[in-house]
Amino acid sequence: MTAEVRRILDQCKAKGIILEPAPDGEHLDLHYQEPPPEDLRQMLRAHKQEILSLLKPQTPLWHAHEIYKAVQKEGVCLFWSDVLGEVIAYTKDDTFKNLVPVGVVVYTSEELRELFQDKPKITPETLRMIHQAKKTGGKVAEYGSEDVSEC
């Protein structure tokens, strides 16, 4: 990371500006209480590609394969999620939930397929919202697949 980008990120942090890659992966989304000054906006534009490369997930593909293999062999895998900021569990199906420590949110293979297979890219913010729903007993399901009339 260049010194200039470090200064830009420090300024954003000091002003309470949160940067995220936009869903298209080509733009920056800025979240703020007060709009950033024009000079900071210009610096963000000038260094957008370097900033985007820093914000993109760095989880290597082999890591996902190792987790998948562990789940297929053992039925469950616990791992740290940088996006969610906590340990989560990935299980083959609901029958393995009893192997997960209390308080750890469980995602089944079926739920992960629903979240990531043939869908537009899910943003970190969307994933965090889904995770909060899971913490309170929610399930990942195909939109419209369950009766929600009592919710």
C-alpha positions in Angstrom: 0.0 0.0 0.0 1.4 3.4 -1.0 1.8 6.2 1.6 -0.8 8.2 -0.3 -3.4 5.5 -0.1 -2.6 5.1 3.7 -3.3 8.8 4.1 -6.5 8.6 2.2 -7.7 5.6 4.3 -6.7 7.4 7.5 -8.7 10.5 6.4 -11.7 8.4 5.7 -11.5 6.7 9.1 -11.1 10.0 10.9 -14.2 11.3 9.1 -16.2 8.1 9.8 -16.4 7.1 6.2 -16.7 3.4 5.5 -15.5 2.2 2.1 -16.7 -1.0 0.4 -16.5 -2.4 -3.1 -19.8 -1.8 -4.9 -21.6 -5.0 -6.0 -20.2 -4.6 -9.5 -16.7 -4.7 -8.1 -15.7 -1.7 -10.2 -16.8 1.2 -8.0 -16.4 2.2 -4.4 -19.4 2.6 -2.1 -19.0 5.3 0.5 -21.1 5.2 3.7 -21.0 8.4 5.8 -22.9 10.7 8.1 -21.5 13.8 6.3 -20.3 13.9 2.7 -16.6 13.8 2.2 -14.9 17.0 1.1 -14.3 17.3 -2.7 -10.5 17.0 -2.3 -10.9 13.6 -0.6 -13.4 12.5 -3.2 -10.8 13.4 -5.9 -8.1 11.4 -4.1 -10.5 8.4 -3.8 -11.2 8.6 -7.5 -7.5 8.8 -8.4 -6.6 5.8 -6.2 -9.8 3.8 -6.7 -8.1 0.7 -8.2 -5.6 0.3 -5.5 -8.2 0.9 -2.8 -10.5 -1.7 -4.4 -7.7 -4.2 -4.5 -7.2 -3.7 -0.8 -10.9 -4.2 0.0 -11.5 -7.3 -2.1 -11.7 -10.5 -0.1 -8.2 -12.1 0.2 -9.4 -15.6 1.1 -7.6 -17.9 -1.3 -9.7 -20.4 -3.3 -7.8 -23.3 -1.8 -9.2 -22.3 1.6 -12.8 -22.8 0.4 -11.8 -26.2 -1.0 -10.2 -27.3 2.3 -13.4 -26.3 4.2 -15.5 -28.1 1.7 -13.4 -31.3 2.0 -13.5 -31.1 5.8 -17.3 -30.9 5.7 -17.6 -33.8 3.3 -15.3 -35.9 5.5 -16.3 -34.9 9.0 -19.8 -33.4 8.5 -18.8 -30.0 10.0 -16.1 -27.4 9.9 -15.7 -24.3 12.1 -13.8 -21.4 10.8 -13.2 -17.6 11.2 -15.1 -15.3 8.9 -13.3 -12.0 8.3 -16.6 -10.6 6.8 -18.7 -11.5 9.8 -16.0 -11.0 12.4 -16.6 -14.3 14.2 -16.4 -18.1 14.0 -19.1 -19.7 12.0 -19.9 -23.4 11.3 -20.5 -25.0 7.9 -22.3 -28.4 8.1 -23.2 -31.0 5.6 -26.8 -30.8 6.8 -28.9 -30.3 9.9 -28.0 -33.6 11.4 -24.5 -32.3 12.3 -25.7 -29.2 14.1 -25.3 -30.9 17.5 -21.5 -31.0 16.9 -21.3 -27.2 16.9 -20.6 -25.3 20.1 -23.5 -23.3 21.5 -23.5 -19.7 20.2 -21.8 -20.5 16.9 -24.1 -19.8 13.8 -24.5 -22.8 11.5 -24.8 -22.7 7.7 -25.7 -25.9 6.0 -24.6 -26.9 2.5 -28.1 -26.3 1.3 -28.1 -22.7 2.7 -24.7 -21.9 1.2 -25.9 -23.2 -2.2 -28.9 -20.9 -1.9 -26.7 -17.9 -1.0 -24.0 -18.3 -3.6 -25.0 -20.6 -6.5 -26.4 -18.8 -9.6 -27.0 -15.6 -7.7 -25.6 -12.1 -8.2 -22.6 -11.4 -6.0 -23.7 -11.0 -2.4 -22.2 -7.9 -0.8 -20.5 -8.1 2.6 -23.3 -5.9 4.0 -26.0 -8.2 2.7 -24.2 -11.2 4.2 -23.9 -9.5 7.5 -27.7 -8.8 7.5 -28.4 -12.4 6.6 -26.1 -13.5 9.4 -27.9 -11.3 12.0 -31.1 -13.0 10.9 -29.5 -16.4 11.4 -28.4 -15.5 14.9 -32.0 -15.0 15.9 -33.2 -18.3 14.4 -33.6 -17.3 10.7 -32.9 -19.7 7.9 -31.6 -19.1 4.4 -34.3 -20.2 1.9 -35.3 -19.5 -1.6 -37.3 -16.3 -1.8 -41.0 -17.3 -1.8 -40.3 -20.9 -0.8 -41.7 -20.7 2.7 -44.9 -19.4 4.3 -44.1 -16.0 5.9 -47.7 -15.0 6.7 -47.0 -15.4 10.4 -43.8 -13.3 10.5 
